[in-house]
Amino acid sequence: MAHQTQALNLKWNHRIMTLLEVNVLVILMDNQLISPKQVCQSCLMADESGQPRWSSGKLRCGRALNQMNQQNPKQFECEMGFRVANIE
């Protein structure tokens, strides 16, 4: 019984850590941060849920931009020309 409880605790800890490590994608426009859902849901390149095609740290519907310095978040430009940032 103790082994099962310990295994269950490890599963929950892993799920909690996964939730805490979620990256957030934002669209950068002038001086605003906009949710990709507001922009991407009408895009033909978006996934079936209207979100950017994001996988393994890469924007699949765009290209990576040169990072000015390590303190800035990774930025991408989508096929529609919007600048997308990955906030960790």
C-alpha positions as CSV (number, residue, x, y, z in Angstrom):
1,M,0.0,0.0,0.0
2,A,2.8,2.4,0.9
3,H,4.5,1.7,-2.5
4,Q,1.2,2.5,-4.4
5,T,0.8,5.8,-2.4
6,Q,4.4,6.8,-3.1
7,A,3.9,6.0,-6.9
8,L,0.7,8.1,-6.9
9,N,2.4,11.0,-5.2
10,L,5.2,10.9,-7.8
11,K,2.6,11.0,-10.6
12,W,0.9,14.0,-9.1
13,N,4.2,15.8,-8.4
14,H,5.2,15.2,-12.0
15,R,1.8,16.7,-13.2
16,I,2.2,19.7,-11.0
17,M,5.8,20.3,-12.2
18,T,4.6,20.0,-15.8
19,L,1.9,22.6,-15.2
20,L,4.4,25.0,-13.5
21,E,6.8,24.6,-16.4
22,V,4.3,25.6,-19.1
23,N,5.5,28.3,-21.5
24,V,3.2,31.1,-22.5
25,L,3.0,32.3,-26.1
26,V,2.1,35.9,-26.7
27,I,1.7,38.1,-29.8
28,L,3.7,41.3,-29.6
29,M,2.0,44.4,-31.2
30,D,3.3,47.9,-30.6
31,N,3.2,48.2,-26.8
32,Q,0.7,45.4,-26.2
33,L,0.8,41.7,-25.5
34,I,-2.1,39.9,-27.1
35,S,-3.2,36.3,-26.6
36,P,-2.6,34.2,-29.7
37,K,-6.2,33.0,-29.5
38,Q,-7.3,36.5,-30.5
39,V,-5.2,36.4,-33.6
40,C,-4.6,32.8,-34.6
41,Q,-8.1,31.4,-34.5
42,S,-8.9,33.0,-37.9
43,C,-5.5,31.9,-39.4
44,L,-5.5,29.0,-41.8
45,M,-2.1,27.9,-40.4
46,A,-3.4,27.5,-36.8
47,D,-4.0,24.1,-35.3
48,E,-7.5,22.7,-34.9
49,S,-8.0,24.6,-31.6
50,G,-7.1,28.0,-33.1
51,Q,-3.7,28.1,-31.5
52,P,-0.3,28.6,-33.1
53,R,1.4,25.4,-34.2
54,W,3.9,25.2,-31.3
55,S,5.9,22.1,-30.7
56,S,9.2,21.3,-28.9
57,G,10.1,25.0,-28.5
58,K,9.5,25.9,-32.1
59,L,6.8,27.8,-33.9
60,R,5.8,25.4,-36.8
61,C,3.8,28.1,-38.6
62,G,6.7,30.6,-38.7
63,R,10.4,31.2,-38.3
64,A,12.7,32.0,-35.4
65,L,14.1,35.5,-35.2
66,N,17.6,36.3,-34.0
67,Q,17.7,36.7,-30.2
68,M,19.2,40.1,-29.2
69,N,20.4,38.8,-25.8
70,Q,19.7,36.0,-23.4
71,Q,17.5,38.0,-21.2
72,N,14.9,38.5,-23.9
73,P,12.4,35.8,-24.6
74,K,12.7,33.8,-27.8
75,Q,10.8,35.5,-30.6
76,F,9.4,34.2,-33.8
77,E,7.6,35.6,-36.8
78,C,4.5,33.8,-38.0
79,E,3.6,33.3,-41.6
80,M,1.1,36.2,-41.3
81,G,3.8,38.6,-40.1
82,F,2.9,38.7,-36.4
83,R,5.8,38.6,-33.9
84,V,5.3,35.8,-31.4
85,A,7.3,35.5,-28.1
86,N,7.7,32.5,-25.9
87,I,7.6,33.7,-22.2
88,E,9.1,31.0,-19.9
